[in-house]
Amino acid sequence: MEAQVQNAVEILSNTTSDQALKAEALAFLNQLHANLQGWQPCTNLFTQSPRASELVRMVCLEVVNSAVHSERLDGESLAYVKYAMLQYVRQGYGPDAPPEADPVSLQNKLTQTLTYLFVFLYQDGWQTFFDDFWDLTGVPSNVTNPAGVVFYLRILSSIHDEIADMLLARESNDAKRNTELKDRLRARDMHKVAESWKVLLAKYADDDTIVHLALKVIGKWVSWMDISLVVSQDMLNLLLPVVGRANQGGEDKVRDTAIDTLTEICGKKMRSSDKMEMISFLNLQEIVGQLIASPSLGGTKGTSKYDTDLAEAIAKLVNTVMSDIVKALDDSQSTDDTKTRANRSLGGFLPYLLRLFSDEYDEVCSTVIPALTDLLTFLRKLGQLPQEYSGMLPPILDAIIRKMRYDETSSWGNEDEQTDEAEFQELRRKLQNLQKTIAAIDQPLYMDMLSTLVATTFQTLDQRGSDMDWRDLDLALYEMYLFGELALPNHGLGTKNQPSTEASERLVVMMQKMVGSGK
């Protein structure tokens, strides 16, 4: 049977093969997929030595995969496949493996097969799963084996994707099974897995490929594991140097991944009091401050060397932290001590939020809009604001207004920039909602700042005429339009069915300045 499988694949891959022969070969492989025993010759052919061609082994894995995943194998058959595949990976990825690794596509399919075997055998039949793959790394025998380490980390990543990825819809039976698997894993092996990350990050600190993969795995697993296994001083001693490592210009994907991992850790669901304690323990305020001031951002702002990926990674972290701070302040279960901590963190992080919100790249700005929305929504619920909160509104509104302005790269009426224009108008709509919230919180502040902007702009137009930057004039006209909308009945500044008298008067003054300008 193995020879027939190999022959069929070779016929299909040969461009000179007769079409009738190809049709016969294809029919044979389709029957092999449907055959309840088709997995057996495919398992043998995949694992045989010398190795069959990459294409033959890929087809064989497809058949085995399908058989395992569709639960067509009994316990004895699963044990056979497990044994054969484990022997294969020990020979191909263990400490004594030859240097030639499988192609990436084949590794991906093999990882998937092993993950399916984990799903059906971990609770009963392969309790040593993690120990077996940890042995591949060479660490237990004090041997350096990067290929085995990479394969081990790929297995961990695949297991998360299969049993814990919340973005994937699951059948109810699969969801129940996955919950049981996670519970068993937490009880039996989670501490070993978490310890393995620390060992690998320390041992391979200079290997960016391994560090990157390890951080990706930590970022995935942290959402469903005991946070204390990650938020410990020894783990932070390994993680934070990667977060803050110096990079003289250019991108640093590993550092960005480390920041993303920190974001995932901060995004872990927990009580507000615990979250505030963790933010303090991680020293996030100082970390973010140093990152924003780093040469990749602070020293290259406005230049082509500006690291937008780093800025966006930091923005995700700040957005997560700020949202949690606001939740703690808005949580009726929060103690006075928790709220005091949250207020202190709010004052420390707000300047960073506004710095990223004001970033010249709209992708960075958009990343922190959810947290700013949360903050303004919280302030609106309070009604009368204490001084510590009311003082936050002017810089926030100023940042929103500035972000409404076309940037210096925009050209008037350039049809080649239609996509950019559409994206900017979408951003303006989001900013408009933020402005509306501020107008609802502090109407006098909103009217004063908008009136000053419009008056100053038209005064500049009087003085400079056609030399004035069109972007400034466009901003004033756009803000006038938004102000006019809010001044109308049922639009925010007025009471129901009644316009705001003061807002209407301010709008009239603005229009008079507009009509009288440039003469």
N, C-alpha and C positions, 0 to 999 in steps of 0.2 A: 504493500500500500504506500509506503514512504516513497518508493521509486516512482509510483504513479503520480503522487502529489508533486514531486519535484519536476517530473516531465511535463505535467500540465502547466505549471507556472512558467517554465522555460518556453513552452510553445506560445503562451499568451504574450510573453515579453519580447518574442522574436518578431521583428517587423516583417520578415520575409516568410513567415509561416502561412500555410494555406488557410483561407478563411473558413473552410469547412472544418479543418482540424482545430482552428481556434474556437469555433462554436462548440465543438465536442469537448475541448479542454475546459471551457467556461462552464458547460453543463455539469462536468465532473466536479468542479470546485463548488458549484452551488449545491450539489447533492452532498458533498462532504460537509458543508455547513449545516445541512439539515439532518445529517446522519447522527444518531445518538452516540455512536462510537467514533465519530470523525476526529474528536479531540485527541485520541490516543496516538495514531500515527503522526499527527501534527506535533504533539509534545515530543515524541521521539526524534522527529526530523529537526525540530528547532534546537534540541539540546545535544544532538549527535556531534561527535568529533571525528574527523575534521568538520568544520562548520560548513553548512550549506550557504548559498548566496544570500545576500541581504534581503532580496525580494522574496525568496522562498521562505526565509525565516519570518518575514513580516506577514506573509499570508498564513503561515502556520499559527502565529500568535493571534491573528484575527479569529481563527477558528476556535482556538483554546479560550480566548477572551469571551467569545459569544457563548460557549458552552458553560463556562463558570458563571458569568453574569446572569444568564437566563435560568440558573439553578437546575440545570439538566444533569448534574453530576451527583452521585451519592457520596457518602462519607469516604468510602474506600477509594473512589476515583479522585476526589479532591485531595486526599492524602498522597496519592501517586503523583499528581501534578505538582503539589507542594514540594515533595521530595526532589523531583526532577528539576524544578525551577530553582530551588535553593542550591542544589549542586552546581547548576549552571552559573549562578551569580557568584558563588564562592570561587569557582574556577576563573570567572571573567573579571571579577571586581575585588576579590580578596587580596590580602597582602602579598600573596605569591602569584598574582595574576600577570599575564603577559602585558606589555605596554600598549598593545593595540586594543582600544576600547570599541564597543559597538557604536555605530552611527547614532546621532542624537534621536532620529526618528524611531529607531529600534529601541533605544533606551526608554523613550516615552511610552511605547506600547508595552514593553516589559514591565515598567513601573505600574502601568494600569492593571496588567494581569496580576501582579503581586498584591496590589491594593484590593482587587476583588477577592483574592484568596484570604487576605486579612479579614475582610468583612465576614466571610462565611466560616472561618476557622479560628479566629482569635479567642473567642469565648470557649471553644472546645475543639482542640485539634492542633492549634499552633500557639500555645501560650507563651512560647519563647520567641515570638516574632521579633520583638525589638532587640532582644539579646543577640539573635542570629544576625541581624543587619548591623548592629553595633560592632560585632566581631569583624565585619568587612573593613571597618575603618583602620584596623591595626592598632588602635589605642590599647585594647586589653593586653596585647602582646608587645606593647612598646615599639611598634613599627610605624613608620610614616607611610601613609597610603592615600594620597589625595583623591585618586579615582574612587576608592571605596567610600571616602567621606562624602564626596559629591553624590554618589548613588544613595547613600544613607539619607542625606538631606532631601533628595528628590522623593524618596519613599515617604518621608514625614510630610512633605508638602502635599503629595498626592492623597495621603490618608485624610488630611484636613479637608481637601476639596471634596472628597467622597462622602465624609460623614458629618462635616461641621460647617460647610459653606452655607450661610444663611440666605445667600442670593439665589440659590437654586431651589426650585419648587420640588417637593418630594411627595410621593405617595404616602398615605398614612402608615402603611406597614413598614415602609423604608424609614420613615421618620422615627417610628417606635424602635426599630432595630438600631438606628444610629444613636439614639439616646442611650440605649442599653450599652452599646459599644463604648461610648464616651464615659459612661459611669464606670464600666469595668476598667477602662484604660486609666482613668484618674486613680482608681484604687490600687491598681496593680503596677503600672509602669510610669506614670506621669513624672514622678520624682526622678526616675532614671533618665527620662528624655530631657527634662529641664537641666539636669546635671551635665548631660552630654553636650548641650549647647555651650555651657561655660568652658568645658574642656576643649572643645573645638575652637572657640573664639580665642582662647589663650594660646593653644598650640599652633594655630594657623593664622595668627594675627597679621602676618605679612602676605597672606594669600587672599587677594581681593575676591576671587571667585568664590571661595569657601565662606569668607566673611559675609559676602552679599547673600549667598544662599541661606546661611544660618540666620541672618537677620530677617529675611523674608519669612522663614519658617516660624520664628518667634512671633513676628507680627501677625501671622495667621492663628497660631495656637493660643495666643494670650487671651482671646475673647472667651474661651471656654475652659480655662484652667485656673487653678488657685493662683491669684495674683502674687502671693508671697513668694512663689517659686521664681518669679522674674524680678519683682521689685525688692531686691536685696542688695546689700552693699557690694558683694563680690560680683554680681552681675552688672551693676552700674559701673564698676571699675573697668569692665570690659567694653560696655556699650558707649559710655560717654566720651572716651577718647576718640572713637570713630565719628561720633556726632560732631566733635569740635576739631577734627584734625585739619591742619593747615593745608591749603591748596593754592599754590601760586598761579592763579588764573586758570581758566578752563573749567570743565565740569568735573564733578566727582560723584559718580552714581552710587558708590558704596556709602559715602557720607549722607547722600540724600535718602538712601534706603534706611540708614540708621535713624534719621529724623522721622521717617515714616513709621518705623518700629516704635519709636518713642510716642508718636501720635496714637498708634494702636493701643499701647499700654495705657495712655491717658484716657482713651475712649472706652476702657473697660467699665462695664456697669457696676456701680457700687453706691453705697449710701453717701449722701453729700458730705458728712463729717469725714468719712474715710477718704473721699476724693480730695478734699481740701488738705488733709494730712499728707496724701501722696504727692500732690502738687508741690507742697513745701519740702517734702523729703527729697524729691527729684531735683529740687533747686531750679525749676523750670524758668523762673523769671530771669535769673542770671544767665542761664544757657541761651535763652532766646535773645537777650540783649547782646551777648557776645556774637551770636550768629549774625544778627542784623548789622553789627558794627564790623564784621569780618571783611577782609579785602575783596572777597567775591561779590559783596553787596555794597558795603559802605564806601569802598575805594573805587568802585567802577560804575557807580550810578550815572546813567546818562551816556554810557559808552557801550560799544559792541561786546565788551568783555563781561558785561553784567550777567550774572548767572541766574537766569529766570527760573530754572528748575529748582535751584536752592531756595529762591524767594517763594516759590509755590509750595515747596515742602514745609518751610517755616510757617507759611500762611495756614496750611492745614493744621499744624500743631497749635497755633495760636487760636484758630477758630474752635478747635475742640476744647481747649482749656477755658476760653472765655465763655463758651456755652455752658460748661459745667459750673463755672463761677456764678453765672446768672441763675442757674438752677438751684444752687445752694442758697442764694439770697432769696429766691422765690419759694423755697421749700418751707412749708409750715412746720415741718418736723425738725428743721435746723435749730440747733441751740444758739444761744447768744455768742458762744465762743466760735462756733462754725461760721456764723454770719460776720463776726469780726475778722476772721481769717479771710473770708470771701471778699469783704470790702477792701482789705489790705491788698489782696491779689488783684482785684479789679483796678485799683489805682495804679498798680505796677504794670499791668498788661495793657491797659487802654492806650498808652502811647505807642506800643508795638502794633496794636490792632490798627490804629489810625495811620501809622507809617506804612503798613502793608496795604491798607485800604486805599492809600494815596499813591500806590506804586504806579509807575508809568505804564506797566503792562496790565491790561484789563483782566487777564486770567487770574493774576494775583489778587487784584481787587475783588473780583467775584468770589474768590475762595473764602473771604472773611465776611461777606455780606450776611450769611446766616447768623453768625454770632452777633453782629451789630444789630440785626433785626431783633434777636432775642433780648439784647440789652435795652433797646428802645421800647419794646413791648412791655418789659418789666417796669421801666420808668413810667410809662403811660398808666399802668395799673396803680401806681402809687398815688396818683393825684398830685397833691401838694408836695413838691420835692424839697428835701433838706439841702442845705448848701453844698454838701459833698457831692450830690448828684447833679444839682442844677448847674454847677460849674463845669460839668462835662459836656453840656449841650453845645455851647458856642464852638469849641474846636471840632466837634462832630459835624455840626451843620456846615462849618467852613470847609471841612474836608469833602463833604457831599457836593457842595456847590462847585468846588474846584474840579472835582471828578466829572461834573456835568460838561465841562469845557472840552471842545475838540483838542486833541494833542497837536504838537508841532509838526507831526508827520502827515497830518491830514491836508488834503488839497481841496479847494472849493470846486465842486461840480465834477470831480474826477470819476468818470464812469468805470474805470478799472478797479475802483475801490468799493464796489457795491456790496461785496460780502462784509468787508470791514465796517461799512456804514450800517448795515443791518445789525451786526453784532453790537455796535456802539449804541444804536437806538434801543436795543433790548436792554443794554446796561442802563441807559437813561431811565427806562421804565422802572427798573428795580430801584434806582436812586430816587426817583420820584416818590415811590412808596415810603422810603425812609424819610424824605422831607415831609410828607404828609403826617407821619407819626410825630415828628418834632413839632410841627405846627399844632398838633392836637395837645402836645405836652406843654409847650410854652409859646402861645400865640404872639405875645409882644416881641420876644426874641426873634421869631421867624419873620415878622413884619419889618422889624428894624434892620435885620441883616440883608433882606431882599431889597428894601428901599435904598439902603446905602449902596449896594452893588449897582442897582440901576442908575441911581443919581451919579455915581462916580463914573460909570461907563459913558453916559451921555455927556458928561462934562469933558471927559477925555476926547470924545468925538468932536465936540465944539473946538477943542484946542488943536487937535491933530488932523481932523478931517479924514481924507482918504489914506493918510499914513497910518491910521489906526489898524490894529490887528483885527481881522474879520472874526476871529475866534472869540474875542472878548465881546464884540457886539452881538454875535449869535447867542452867546451865553446869557447876556442881559435880556434879549428878546425872548428867549426860551423860558427864562425864569419869570418874566412878566406874564407869559402865557399861563404858566403853572399857578402863579399867584392869582391870576384872574379866575382860574377854575375854582380855586379854594375859596375865593371871596363870594362866589355865587351861593344862592340858597341850596341847602342839602349837600354841600360839598366840603364841609369841615370847619371853616372859621366862623360861619354864621350858625344861628339856631335854626331849627326846622322851619322851612318856608320863609325864613328871613335872612337876608344877607347880613354880613358883619359890616356895620356902619363904618368903623375905623378902617377895615380892610378895603372897603369900597372907596373911601376917601384917599387912601394910600395909592390905590390903583389909578384913580383919576390923576393924581400928581405924577405918577410914573408916565402915564400916557401924554400928559402935557409936556414933560421933559423930552419924551421921544419926538413928539411933533415939532417942538421948538429947537431940537438939536440939529446941528449940521447946516444951519442957515448962513 
